[in-house]
Amino acid sequence: MNLIVAAILAIRMTAPVELSSPPDTLPAYDRYPVYTGTDLGLTYSPAASVFRIWSPTAQQARLYLYTNLKDAIPYKVVELTKGENGTWWTRLAGDWKGVGYTFSVYINNGWSQERPDPYARAVWINGKRAVVLAPGQTDPPGWQQDKSPAFSANDRPTDAVIYELHLRDISVGRGSGIRAKGKFTGLGEWGTRNGDGLATGLTYLKELGVTHLHILPFFDFYSVDERRVDSPEYNWGYDPLNYNVPEGSYSSNANLAYVRNMELKEMIASVHRHGLRVIMDVVYNHTATALMGTSCFNELAPGYYYRQNADGSFSNATGCGNETASERPMFRKYMLESVLYWMKEYHIDGFRFDLMGVHDIGTMNLIADSVHRLRPDVLLYGEGWTAGSSPLPDSLQALKKNVARLHGIAVFGDDMRDGIKGSVFDAHDRGFVAGNVNDVESVKFGIAGACYQPQIDYGKVNYSHAAYATEPSQEITYCECHDNNTLWDKLGLSRPDAVVPDRERMQRLAWAIVLTSQGIPFLYEGTEFLHSKRGLDNSYNSGDSINAIDWSVEKERLPDVRYLRALIRMRREHPAFRLTTAAQIGADLHFEDAPDGCIVYTLDGAAVHDSWSGIWVAFNGTGEARRMTLPAGEWKAALPGATLGAAAGSGSAASGSAAGSGSASKGGAVTVGAYSAVILYR
């Protein structure tokens, strides 16, 4: 064996030097010192690099340096110096750019495994070693001039229209015309077309009219082997490995540390340049490798970053085997600094927090206040629930029922979601659009943006028996997302008796409800193509054949695309659909008498200076046409494809085809077709 190699191996196996005052073996977590500096991880300059970790119970700590990712052993081992408030650090003179590094600490009579520190911002393939990169090294040309586009005149949250997508799904499918399939830069490609000459990818999304692209996790996650470029694996990415590093499988070369960082910036710059914004899906509620004993958090501070049960085992409010402890100062600090890093370094325009109910209200408000001081227009929202019980009391959790105590953070409206299509926990349960007359009040609850509206019978709302939002910007209005069955599959499972044309009408009715409701509307990728996952309700690792968007069907589904586009355009052009206060909802939105299985309401457009002084909206969730009373006055159809009969209003009105133009009526009665929406204005 080479003498140098033998010496290094001997150093790694030796016990640490004895400290004069060793820390308590198992101190209470609230006794741990709190480090308030902002230099954890790597601080680089060409003259020197400073490395600092927080490991308060360690008796010794080491830094290992590597020349390349293939080296089995480090070429240099550096003993770290004990610093203030539980930190260990060293300063290495010279330029260390391009060098790989890991840390190890000696705790409880043993050395931890080598790991990057939690603050790593660049890694080699599969994230096992961090890499020294210089600030600006990953900036593409023009990055310093990149600027988030305005999404409305005032950039209010309710002006946004969010479109959720997965980076592989949007580009790898048939007919995408995208060259960099499944990559960061693939989403950034402009001018892509399918075989019929129709826009795809980013060009299509711009034409659709949405304002924000919510992208499923693109931090470095555990489940995909970045070495398998010839047989790519698939995962949604809800298994965090290195929180502050982009995922390597979305880059063109995961072996080169800087490439993934640069290509993500190139993608974001392109999205911004073409008038859209980027929302990052973040998963701070658990880590992928905690149960395997290889979490960098748990290696450096065993137990501290996770909540425990009374017997000392990991608590599991996430359903993933562990849950992080956001209320503990050093993880609270970590979450805040991580979010601010992504916002500043990558110009992120919003954050969606996975299982946000696992986090405490104090941490979420600290993040919101800090983010909005820098950029008031950044969107923040999350799932206002957990996947299991937590030691953290409900009163402290960022749950849906506590949203009024959150600062500028929205929650997903599951009341409306399941009211529209039926329970996500029962594939055969029917929602309003599939003919369930018992879900009317749940849909009305969502129409009001979860704010108080005196005409809603809250005793009949499926989950929330009182309004929980104090303003409509606290509600994400939606009926489907990546979780559970797609809307198209859910309608097929709950209504196997329905013919395809009826299911198509149900789907369009669901879109109309979401995009005319108060709150922040949210759409799922491919809904306009009637996207199916063959009945799978959890396709997180099911591959491209199940998840990818099939762009070759775009021509066939063009009437649906045009209808959805018209709904989005109508919403963005008319502030009556985007009220900003609960008081406005109480005063300007009125529910009218309607037949069973139908909803009718009016909006006072004049009160918010809308060019439409009055708006009349009707939803028919039944399988038969319904005749409804139309207030006196001259009304016009808001959307192409909705037709009115004679001037007395004796004709029919239905949504569907995107062809044609609306006609006028002078009040009386209107017949609304089965599974249809009618929107009129004056």
Secondary structure, DSSP 8 states (H G I E B T S, - for coil): --HHHHHHHHHHHS-----SS---SS--GGGS-----S--EEEE-SSEEEEEEE-TT-SEEEEEEESSTT-SS-SEEEE-EE-GGGEEEEEEES--TT-EEEEEEEETTEE---B--TT---BSGGGSSEE---TTTT--TTGGG-----SSSS--GGG--EEEE-TTHHHHSTT---SSTTSHHHHH--S-B-TTS-B-HHHHHHHHT--EEEE---EEESSS-TT-SSS-------SEEEEEEE-GGGSS-TTSHHHHHHHHHHHHHHHHHTT-EEEEEE--S--TTTTTT--HHHHHSTTTTB-B-TTSSB--TTSSS--B-TTSHHHHHHHHHHHHHHHHHH---EEEETTGGGSBHHHHHHHHHHHHHH-TT-EEEE--S-SS--SS-GGGB--GGGGGGSSS-EEE-HHHHHHHH--TT-TT---GGGT-GGGHHHHHHHHTTTS--TTS-GGGSSS-SS---SSGGGEEE-S--SSSS-HHHHHHHH-TTS-HHHHHHHHHHHHHHHHHSSSEEEEETTGGGT---TT-S--TTS-HHHHS--GGGTTTTHHHHHHHHHHHHHHHH-GGGG--SHHHHHHHEEEE---TTEEEEEEESGGGT-SSSEEEEEEE-SSS-EEEEE-SS-EEESSTT----STTS-SEE----S-S---EE-SEEEEE-TTEEEEEE-
